[in-house]
Amino acid sequence: MTAAAEPLPAVPQTVTGLSWDVYHGRACVWCEVLLMEPGARPVARVEEYAGVHDLSTTVWGCAPCCQARGVGEAP
């Protein structure tokens, strides 16, 4: 039997407050560690618009955070 996954912290609803690295998909959305190791996964799409400008981005999670939270595992 496996341990229960940690609850997912809320993924930001807007891009406001995301660091440059998280916004550009270079760092984990939860721990903000740079995604240098294999196993990173896309976690969510954060959509935001400023008038006609699309500020949306895909946020990523590092392998340890995704594994601890059960992201990407088969149901």
Secondary structure, DSSP 8 states (H G I E B T S, - for coil): ------------SSSTT--HHHHTTSBBTTT--B--STT-EEEEEE--EETTEE--EEEEE-HHHHHHHTTT---
